[in-house]
């Protein structure tokens, strides 16, 4: 593993020393000398989480028992409002925690399609995360709609002109990820919202790879709908419940198809007929997985110690630094940057392409204790979560990768199997 | 509160001493002298759960990070197989943990309706739990089907003849709860399955109030589909993921509408087009809430220390004993049993009707430390989880209720607001 030396390291140390967010790293559990470049997949464990969960288990469940639901039942909304205010640029009552990202995408896409019954087309990024594409294939088939894939560049993402050309008065819904799960390409939310609005189409954003690292301005850009994972840069833990956002003035005009009792106007009156709640609750379904939801509380506490603007500033410096080292150290071994060159045009991870990426990813983890992930066919994803990633981590991690390539330490290992999210 | 004396208490103590399951109580956290009659709503905390969760958080998430998904991803199926074998009378590969009960009911009902495209009728218990009724109202409206409520007796539940009269060659789907959430009335699964099969309809069972306390024989009765909560008698914790069951030979013939990547044939190949998995995985959608799922592990460990047959035997003795004391002690104050008289015809909770039940429920909790719940308009539900409820708990709890009524201790308190689950 790394020697923590070399001519470039003092410069990395200087960057850390000057980093105004450096103390936030202590709010997370680390296992040095392992370096973690996968916070874009599963964020690190905050140091406060285990204690908070134990409290929730022992006091909330063990002692409070069913009575604890009197407060737990407000958590979907309460945590949603915290996310809205601090992370998503949304108004109170526009965001709620519910189900997983996929189920939320299904609910909101179905609601949007119902709201545009005479339009027959869904536009979506051809290169979007598989679950999004699959869900839309299902909805299109079930409703006999056209699902039109928008070609997007595998490195630079969707060209807004491609969307402007495609969107028209037959477009019911546009579904896009703000940050591409693979390349990290960042779209212009305001421009997309505007193009769709002119055509009378609704836009549903997947913010999974954006929330917590890039400024998201749902309200000021007039966004219609959004969903996103909370276990990536938000550090809510494995499979923590997803958020969904519906703009306030749209809520009463949209209905989602899964009519569970949490979406009912007066949940405990247990009336005979379903009548959707008058607010964002109508997009809920059933009892939330409370322990997984609880883990979001200490995670948001950490994020609220800074601002998204500051996280974004550090994130851009981190990816720029990583891109610079990759160019210098890794391109001689056949690596190329497969993310936009301009830090302002990408999120907080870099894709590095190499024909042998599947094997390198595995060797890097097993032999050099650097965890990143592999995306078929040939990408390493280097996630640089600004809450806890140091410039020296970038230096050391890429130095270990260089060492691996130099020693050909990956050539005798079997290839990586791609892993979850 | 109770004096733990009185002429009837020695008989209760004798029953406890003779109870072959009495030591299982120690596998749960208790806060005496509180008595808990709400394990049918939120099951108690197993003593092993906090430690197991802490391990999962610190080792699985904190240290293992994204690598832990290599094993976590098998838990949906692994825990499903444990439930299948020990609790549900199903075969391996027929049960999986996924989402919540409501989302699962939606998925399986939609799949069943798609499999019977020329049939236009859904039959459901008019008195079923609200979320089930609402979900079916939604599906019926979206697909322009008829939702026909089967009248069922508020105490004795559905008369099988009512179903036999109603089911015909227009019936696509029958949705029923094996144990009524309100009265506790227990249906005859084999008879219902048989009546539906003759008519060519599919049956979807909600096992939420049955799993863990009554023998469920999905395989031997030829059941088609089932869903159920795991946070009641299975003690998985607040909002723990629900299970779903699809009979093996039906799996390839059914498709559910929410096409998430966990349902994809080869999840990590990330192919362009969705193709459902060839097995029960096709009914999955997305990343499970892992911490809430993990809590099921120690909960199942406890249940596997005994058998459902033994739990059922104790449960029937508990409800019989409670009904006997209620008759003797509470009927003079206007209470009447609103559950079937025969223990063999009911699950593990009793409904006790009283015009002032909303107020009594609250006073009992606040002034006598007996937790049960209230269901509108006039029912106390007394849940008697056989894993940890003692005969002396039944004695003392109902004695405290008698004391409350005697002293009119409820009359100055505001009424109870009905609560979750």
Interface residues (C-beta under 8 A of the other chain):
Chain A: X29 X31 X36 X38 X41 X42 X44 X45 X49 X50 X53 X54 X57 X58 X60 X61 X62 X63 X65 X66 X67 X68 X69 X70 X72 X73 X99 X100 X101 X102 X103 X106 X129 X130 X131 X133 X134 X135 X137 X138 X139 X142 X229 X231 X237 X238 X239 X240 X241 X257 X258 X259 X260 X261 X262 X263 X264 X268 X269 X270 X271 X272 X273 X274 X285 X286 X287 X288 X289 X290 X291 X292 X293 X295 X365 X371 X373 X375 X376 X417 X418 X419 X420 X421
Chain B: X29 X31 X36 X38 X41 X42 X44 X45 X49 X50 X53 X54 X57 X58 X60 X61 X62 X63 X65 X66 X67 X68 X69 X70 X72 X73 X99 X100 X101 X102 X103 X106 X129 X130 X131 X133 X134 X135 X137 X138 X139 X142 X229 X231 X237 X238 X239 X240 X241 X257 X258 X259 X260 X261 X262 X263 X264 X268 X269 X270 X271 X272 X273 X274 X285 X286 X287 X288 X289 X290 X291 X292 X293 X295 X365 X371 X373 X375 X376 X417 X418 X419 X420 X421
